[in-house]
Amino acid sequence: MQSLDERCLRYLAEAVGCGSVRAAADKLNVNASAVSRQLAQMEVQLATPLIERHRRGVRATPAGSLLLDYYRRQASDREDILAKLTDLKGLRRGHIDVVLGEGFVGDLMSGLLQGFWGRHPDLTMTLDLAATNDVVRRVVEDEAHLGLVYNPPPEPRLRTHLAMPQPIRVLVRADHPLAAHPGPVRLADLAGHRLGTMHPAYGIRQIIAAAERAEGVQLDPVLITGSIGVLKQFVASGIGVTLLPAFCAAQEVAEGSLAALPLADPGLDGVEAQIVTRLGRQLPPAAGTLLQHLARGMAGEAKGGARNPSSSR
């Protein structure tokens, strides 16, 4: 039976993940020729190509993708076993990788993580901000234990543990003319105002684009960014308005500096913020404990709209 060399599998994973053999070699601190040679030997051994080269670098063939899935499962299983062995000594050590949209930072830092570290002070954590599509990718490829994501696209490899309705609102400064608008705002009502939006890779922008198509409206933003913080400053400075879930600016709305106005399009009400993991992944104890803590805390903070945690999605 053919064997799979773990070093070769790692080279394959890094080459595909970095997008090129040279970038993978730099990350691994080895010669690019060594990476190319190992990959070529594995292709000969398995009698099938594993990567294909294109103008922007390399990508996995179907056979390469199968090997990558195997490598990630092996790495995940190894991590889980080591974490469970640690757990036999009590939840005193462990590291958790979380990837999330920027809008969730306020919720986490407003007390959820403070309470978690109060109970588990020796656990460590990486929090990486990413666009919706990248949050999903990193979770399904086991680069992160947990993902906090807004309006993720359908993905059968994801498991949703908590889904909370988080409708999109028009965010304006409290003294903006739209703040006195009677009733829900239509997208067409924004035509005369300077608008800032997120990049298309973000779930927020994707759901707005669907609403534009449904209403037959085309918004023309003057500002496109990957930062919710930039959009909030854009609004707070009086330059213009934006479209964001209200929870992204909960503090500013509570303080009265910004106002969150409802929208008339029903499609902008039925969107959700979700806590997700890869379907079938057994989380290490530290990550599993954080998942339970976040699900309880975020469900408790939602005012009448959160669903119960679900294991069926």
Salt bridges, closest charged atoms under 4 A:
GLU6 OE2 - ARG78 NH2 3.02
GLU14 OE1 - LYS27 NZ 3.15
GLU52 OE2 - ARG59 NE 2.83
ASP69 OD1 - ARG72 NH1 3.88
GLU79 OE2 - HIS145 NE2 2.53
GLU79 OE1 - ARG281 NH2 2.94
ASP97 OD1 - HIS95 NE2 3.36
ASP128 OD2 - ARG138 NH2 2.81
ASP134 OD1 - ARG137 NE 2.88
GLU141 OE1 - ARG72 NH2 3.53
GLU141 OE1 - ARG137 NH1 3.06
ASP142 OD1 - ARG278 NE 2.75
ASP142 OD1 - ARG281 NH1 3.42
GLU143 OE2 - ARG137 NH1 3.02
GLU143 OE1 - ARG138 NE 3.53
GLU155 OE2 - ARG157 NE 2.92
ASP175 OD1 - ARG173 NE 2.89
ASP189 OD2 - HIS181 NE2 3.40
ASP189 OD1 - ARG186 NH2 3.04
GLU212 OE2 - ARG205 NH1 2.88
GLU252 OE2 - LYS232 NZ 3.17
ASP269 OD1 - ARG169 NH1 3.12
GLU272 OE2 - ARG307 NH2 2.74
GLU272 OE1 - ARG313 NH1 3.73
